């Protein structure tokens, strides 16, 4: 009886491991969101920041997990711990700005340039966080 339960447990664990492998290495790679194929909400970085500072709950309902096309002046360009290029756009006089992790780094720009980026909104921390950004200039 114990031997049967052990065999069933091992088979069950192997099925879970196979399902996890499939999801992580096969399914998620082929079913990743492509911001280029999505219609986006167009807004300036100042207006987006104002929306989150005025009413974060309403802004989350409108922008969270949505494709956003945001325009703003480049304040900072850095690389994160995954060596992905990040850009901070907005205004130096604002409390918060828009922090974007770029997916495509082929377009060059410098601090002070005004850029147009299409990305997916992940929410508001001290800045509005956007991911998978593509610079449209």
C-alpha positions in Angstrom: 0.0 0.0 0.0 2.8 2.4 0.9 4.7 1.5 -2.2 1.6 2.3 -4.4 1.2 5.7 -2.7 4.9 6.4 -3.3 4.7 5.5 -7.0 1.5 7.7 -7.4 3.3 10.6 -5.6 6.3 10.3 -7.8 4.2 10.2 -11.0 2.2 13.2 -9.7 5.4 15.2 -9.0 6.7 14.4 -12.5 3.5 15.6 -14.1 3.7 18.9 -12.1 7.3 19.3 -13.1 6.5 18.7 -16.8 3.6 21.2 -16.7 5.9 23.8 -15.1 8.6 23.2 -17.7 6.1 23.6 -20.5 4.7 26.8 -19.1 8.0 28.5 -18.4 10.1 27.5 -21.4 7.5 26.9 -24.2 4.1 28.5 -23.6 5.3 31.8 -22.1 7.9 32.4 -24.8 5.4 32.1 -27.6 2.5 33.9 -25.8 4.4 37.0 -24.7 2.6 40.4 -25.2 3.9 42.4 -28.1 3.2 46.1 -27.5 3.8 46.9 -31.2 0.6 45.0 -32.1 -1.6 46.7 -29.5 -3.6 49.9 -29.7 -2.4 52.4 -27.1 -3.7 55.2 -25.0 -1.8 58.4 -26.0 -0.8 60.7 -23.1 2.0 63.0 -22.1 4.3 62.0 -19.2 3.1 65.1 -17.2 -0.6 64.2 -17.6 0.0 60.5 -16.8 1.9 61.5 -13.6 -0.9 63.9 -12.7 -3.5 61.2 -13.1 -1.8 58.9 -10.7 -1.0 61.6 -8.1 -4.6 62.9 -8.2 -6.4 59.6 -7.9 -4.2 56.4 -8.0 -7.2 54.1 -7.8 -8.9 55.6 -10.9 -5.6 55.8 -12.8 -5.0 52.1 -12.1 -8.4 51.2 -13.4 -7.7 53.2 -16.6 -4.0 52.5 -17.3 -2.9 49.4 -15.4 -1.8 46.6 -17.7 -2.7 48.7 -20.8 -0.5 49.7 -23.7 0.3 53.4 -23.3 2.0 55.7 -25.8 3.7 58.4 -23.6 5.6 61.5 -24.7 8.1 63.3 -22.5 11.6 64.7 -22.1 14.4 62.3 -21.2 15.7 62.9 -17.7 17.9 59.9 -17.2 19.2 56.8 -19.1 20.5 53.8 -17.1 20.7 50.0 -17.2 19.0 47.8 -14.7 20.4 44.7 -13.0 19.3 42.6 -16.1 21.3 44.9 -18.3 18.1 46.3 -19.9 18.1 49.9 -20.9 15.8 52.1 -18.7 14.8 55.7 -19.3 13.1 58.2 -17.0 10.9 60.7 -18.8 9.0 63.7 -17.5 9.8 67.0 -15.9 12.5 67.9 -13.4 10.0 70.0 -11.5 7.6 67.1 -10.9 7.6 64.9 -7.8 7.1 61.7 -9.9 7.9 60.8 -13.4 7.6 57.9 -15.8 10.2 55.1 -15.5 10.3 52.8 -18.6 12.2 49.6 -19.2 13.0 49.3 -22.9 12.6 46.2 -24.9 14.2 47.7 -28.0 17.4 49.6 -27.6 18.2 50.2 -31.2 16.9 53.8 -31.2 19.4 56.2 -29.8 18.5 59.4 -27.9 20.1 61.5 -25.2 19.2 63.3 -22.0 17.0 66.3 -22.9 15.5 64.8 -26.1 11.7 64.5 -26.3 10.7 60.9 -27.1 7.6 58.9 -27.8 7.5 55.5 -26.1 4.9 52.7 -26.4 4.9 50.4 -23.4 2.7 48.5 -20.9 1.8 50.1 -17.6 2.7 48.2 -14.5 1.5 50.7 -12.0 2.7 53.4 -9.6 5.5 53.3 -7.1 7.3 56.5 -6.6 7.2 56.8 -10.4 4.8 55.3 -12.9 6.4 52.1 -14.1 6.2 51.0 -17.8 7.7 47.8 -19.2 8.5 46.4 -22.7 9.0 49.9 -24.1 9.6 50.6 -27.7 10.8 54.1 -28.7 8.7 55.5 -31.5 10.4 58.9 -31.6 
